[in-house]
Amino acid sequence: MTTGRHHWLAVFLAAPLACSTLSAQEQPAVITASTPSSRAELLSVITAAFNGQPVMLADDAFTRDSLVTVERREPPALVGRAGTGRALEMPEQFRLLLRNSKCILARQSDGREWELRDTQCAPLTTSGAR
């Protein structure tokens, strides 16, 4: 019985170490230089994430924060429209990550990820400045 207790104690003590190792490899990020190429890539990826439905992004998206919330511009059909013509669906959240020096865009709702190859990013600092 004592051996089993020691085994679980070792598992509980090792768990925080595993988490800290993962966070060193992956961290929230921001875009360091918003260029026409990087904005086009970002718009293309997020449009694809919405199955080709048009989206609008600010030119400074992901330059100050690693999280951006996007709602559809137009609902795909009459169903789901409010009296104002706005979508009733929940907006999607996307997080920019730096993983092993690669810039990754992750959709929060399902965890789907895209590598951004034309976009330079850096770790997000606690103050939000790079």
Secondary structure, 3 states (H helix, E strand, C coil): CHHHHHHHHHHHHHHHHHHHHHHHHEEEEEECCCCHHHHHHHHHHHHHHCCCCCCCCCCCCCCCCCEEEECCCCCCCCCCECCCCCECCCCEEEEEEEECCEEEEEECCCCCEEEECCCCEEECCCCCCC
